[in-house]
Amino acid sequence: MRAIEFAEYGGSDVLRPLDVDLPDPGPGQVRVAVRVAGVNPFDWKLRSGAMVGVVELSLPHRPGLELAGVVDAVGAGAGFAVGDEVFGWALTGSYAEFALASVVAAKPPALTWHDAAALPSAGEAALRGLRLLDVAEGDVLLVHGAAGAVGGSATQLAVARGATVIGTGADRSADTIRSYGGTPVRYGDGLVDRVRAVSPRVDAVLDAAGKGALPDSVELRGGVDRIVTLADPAAFELGITFSGGEPGDQNAGVLAELAELTVTGRLVVRHARSYPLAEAARAQDDSATGHSGGKITLDVRG
Ligand SMILES: NC(=O)c1ccc[n+]([C@@H]2O[C@H](COP(=O)([O-])OP(=O)(O)OC[C@H]3O[C@@H](n4cnc5c(N)ncnc54)[C@H](OP(=O)(O)O)[C@@H]3O)[C@@H](O)[C@H]2O)c1
């Protein structure tokens, strides 16, 4: 089968298309014929070497956290049958024609392949962030990176709970943030004043950008309480909660919840671009701009 791997850290040119052996599913695992793979900022951060010392990796490595596709082989007790349409997290990288997985859920027929591949990582992180912040009706929530895959999901889900969301983004992202139900505010110098002009009160902050907005967040909150970042390691020095997820956070129940929210129109995935598997390097470069304007995916099968 064809797969994308890298054998050394570096720029996207270290990504190589290869012919590799088909993986065999172990107990509790399925092998998925991947239709669409999600591309995440984590993928290029890992490839660049920026996470050496944080994430243990043996090289060569096959990227790809999430997938949507058709079950092609089943390990003992996996609970799925050959031919089932599923989506979820990949055990072996999803930048490949086939990948092993153990945490997947049935893909409802009404959920598109691209939405299914886009939901797991960003959707779970958004739900987790709101849960850690205990966002409820009446709260004023500030979301950094509200036009992104994670921030956009968090904005929609918080608005659906009855929160008021102020979302940071570039000027060109303002309409997107509005479409999610948030009030857009441009990020960068002067952010505190722009947020206060919208609301003198900020009850909670979710940082889904990781671009240095934590000091402003502390100023707006008057302390570190009810601030969560998913992306800024400065949190550790500032005494702010950094959430990378706990074992068990990525579970089939979350996938089913995200699918239900999406097919009922309560969560809309905005897709930026999709690339063929062979163009994974371009897809990662697109993601690495930090301004892709939506979710990036790989079309593994047409
Ligand atoms: N901890 C976890 O469990 C977890 C899970 C998933 C993702 N993440 C992390 O969360 C971050 C977002 O992921 P994603 O998939 O949502 O990425 P994405 O779709 O590429 O979104 C990135 C967002 O960052 C915004 N942004 C760019 N520069 C900014 C700046 N200077 N100030 C404020 N915002 C800025 C962008 O806004 P504009 O487009 O408007 O410029 C965009 O909304 C990544 O760092 C990713 O690694 C963490």
The ligand as an SDF file (V2000), in Angstrom:
LIG
                    3D

 48 52  0  0  0  0  0  0  0  0999 V2000
   -4.1110   20.2570   22.9860 N   0  0  0  0  0  0  0  0  0  0  0  0
   -4.9080   19.5860   22.1780 C   0  0  0  0  0  0  0  0  0  0  0  0
   -5.5130   18.5850   22.5520 O   0  0  0  0  0  0  0  0  0  0  0  0
   -5.0580   20.0540   20.7550 C   0  0  0  0  0  0  0  0  0  0  0  0
   -5.9210   19.3980   19.8630 C   0  0  0  0  0  0  0  0  0  0  0  0
   -6.0750   19.9120   18.5670 C   0  0  0  0  0  0  0  0  0  0  0  0
   -5.3410   21.0380   18.1980 C   0  0  0  0  0  0  0  0  0  0  0  0
   -4.4960   21.6070   19.0870 N   0  0  0  0  0  0  0  0  0  0  0  0
   -3.7240   22.8220   18.7350 C   0  0  0  0  0  0  0  0  0  0  0  0
   -4.6560   23.8820   18.6200 O   0  0  0  0  0  0  0  0  0  0  0  0
   -4.1630   24.8380   17.6710 C   0  0  0  0  0  0  0  0  0  0  0  0
   -5.2630   25.1070   16.6400 C   0  0  0  0  0  0  0  0  0  0  0  0
   -5.4960   23.9310   15.8680 O   0  0  0  0  0  0  0  0  0  0  0  0
   -6.4810   24.0070   14.6140 P   0  0  0  0  0  0  0  0  0  0  0  0
   -6.5700   22.6580   14.0290 O   0  0  0  0  0  0  0  0  0  0  0  0
   -7.7190   24.7280   15.0110 O   0  0  0  0  0  0  0  0  0  0  0  0
   -5.6120   24.9590   13.6370 O   0  0  0  0  0  0  0  0  0  0  0  0
   -6.1300   25.9200   12.4670 P   0  0  0  0  0  0  0  0  0  0  0  0
   -7.4030   25.4030   11.9100 O   0  0  0  0  0  0  0  0  0  0  0  0
   -4.9540   26.1060   11.5690 O   0  0  0  0  0  0  0  0  0  0  0  0
   -6.4580   27.2980   13.1890 O   0  0  0  0  0  0  0  0  0  0  0  0
   -5.4460   28.1530   13.6470 C   0  0  0  0  0  0  0  0  0  0  0  0
   -6.1130   29.4170   14.1740 C   0  0  0  0  0  0  0  0  0  0  0  0
   -5.1220   30.2550   14.7720 O   0  0  0  0  0  0  0  0  0  0  0  0
   -5.4580   31.5880   14.4560 C   0  0  0  0  0  0  0  0  0  0  0  0
   -4.2710   32.4410   14.5380 N   0  0  0  0  0  0  0  0  0  0  0  0
   -3.2300   32.4870   13.6780 C   0  0  0  0  0  0  0  0  0  0  0  0
   -2.3440   33.4250   14.0960 N   0  0  0  0  0  0  0  0  0  0  0  0
   -2.8660   33.9670   15.2330 C   0  0  0  0  0  0  0  0  0  0  0  0
   -2.4140   34.9680   16.1380 C   0  0  0  0  0  0  0  0  0  0  0  0
   -1.2620   35.6290   15.9480 N   0  0  0  0  0  0  0  0  0  0  0  0
   -3.1960   35.2440   17.2120 N   0  0  0  0  0  0  0  0  0  0  0  0
   -4.3580   34.5740   17.4250 C   0  0  0  0  0  0  0  0  0  0  0  0
   -4.8310   33.6290   16.6000 N   0  0  0  0  0  0  0  0  0  0  0  0
   -4.0830   33.3290   15.5260 C   0  0  0  0  0  0  0  0  0  0  0  0
   -6.0030   31.5210   13.0530 C   0  0  0  0  0  0  0  0  0  0  0  0
   -6.8120   32.6450   12.8030 O   0  0  0  0  0  0  0  0  0  0  0  0
   -6.8630   33.4080   11.3650 P   0  0  0  0  0  0  0  0  0  0  0  0
   -7.0470   32.3220   10.3180 O   0  0  0  0  0  0  0  0  0  0  0  0
   -8.0430   34.2800   11.5250 O   0  0  0  0  0  0  0  0  0  0  0  0
   -5.5450   34.1150   11.2190 O   0  0  0  0  0  0  0  0  0  0  0  0
   -6.8050   30.2290   13.0970 C   0  0  0  0  0  0  0  0  0  0  0  0
   -8.0970   30.4850   13.5470 O   0  0  0  0  0  0  0  0  0  0  0  0
   -2.8950   24.2290   17.0720 C   0  0  0  0  0  0  0  0  0  0  0  0
   -1.7760   24.7800   17.7440 O   0  0  0  0  0  0  0  0  0  0  0  0
   -3.0230   22.7530   17.3910 C   0  0  0  0  0  0  0  0  0  0  0  0
   -1.7640   22.0940   17.4650 O   0  0  0  0  0  0  0  0  0  0  0  0
   -4.3320   21.1500   20.3570 C   0  0  0  0  0  0  0  0  0  0  0  0
  1  2  1  0
  2  3  2  0
  2  4  1  0
  4  5  1  0
  4 48  2  0
  5  6  2  0
  6  7  1  0
  7  8  2  0
  8  9  1  0
  8 48  1  0
  9 10  1  0
  9 46  1  0
 10 11  1  0
 11 12  1  0
 11 44  1  0
 12 13  1  0
 13 14  1  0
 14 15  2  0
 14 16  1  0
 14 17  1  0
 17 18  1  0
 18 19  2  0
 18 20  1  0
 18 21  1  0
 21 22  1  0
 22 23  1  0
 23 24  1  0
 23 42  1  0
 24 25  1  0
 25 26  1  0
 25 36  1  0
 26 27  1  0
 26 35  1  0
 27 28  2  0
 28 29  1  0
 29 30  1  0
 29 35  2  0
 30 31  1  0
 30 32  2  0
 32 33  1  0
 33 34  2  0
 34 35  1  0
 36 37  1  0
 36 42  1  0
 37 38  1  0
 38 39  2  0
 38 40  1  0
 38 41  1  0
 42 43  1  0
 44 45  1  0
 44 46  1  0
 46 47  1  0
M  CHG  2   8   1  16  -1
M  END
$$$$
